[in-house]
């Protein structure tokens, strides 16, 4: 289980895996016409606190992806 006490002070935890394959196909077909611009920053799992601080400060926009073993 996740130790929720470490999330104290955080407002939102989101999952990005909440769509069907059909949803993804439909979105990916539409994306080039919008256009969708994504921003992803990979950070090591040990850098989770830094990632949160950078998101809070506005230094990062988009998504910070925590990668174990990085």
HELIX and SHEET records of a PDB file:
HELIX    1   1 UNK A    4  UNK A    7  5                                   4    
HELIX    2   2 UNK A   21  UNK A   34  1                                  14    
HELIX    3   3 UNK A   45  UNK A   47  5                                   3    
HELIX    4   4 UNK A   48  UNK A   57  1                                  10    
SHEET    1   A 2 UNK A  40  UNK A  44  0                                        
SHEET    2   A 2 UNK A  63  UNK A  67  1                                        
END                                                                             
